[in-house]
Amino acid sequence: MIVLAAFVSPYKEDRDKVRSLLEAGERQNFIEIHVQASVSTCEERDPKGLYKRARSGEIPNFTGISAPFEAPENPEVVLNSGEKSVEDCVTQLITHLKDGGYLSAE
């Protein structure tokens, strides 16, 4: 079984805590995926206008605008969504999962 969970997790401490919830023998099955995109790319893709609202001060503590983002130091996978297409990012992730034995190579 593969579970994908997408969270805005701007702090290393929070990501480390989630990884530590797994038993020691299962931690190798935790794959941290960093979907990398610049703030300007995120703003361009923002259909709800949240970045604009954050920049105007309407939304406080907004990651990347008025609150920090600590990029992962050693994620298992980095998907550069600012430079690659969605299709290329998906292919990269599937390749990683196949190479790691999580998916069959068929």
Secondary structure, DSSP 8 states (H G I E B T S, - for coil): -----------HHHHHHHHHTS-GGGGGG---EEEE--HHHHHHT-TT-HHHHHHTTSS-S-BTTTB-----SS-SEEEETTTS-HHHHHHHHHHHHHHTTSS---
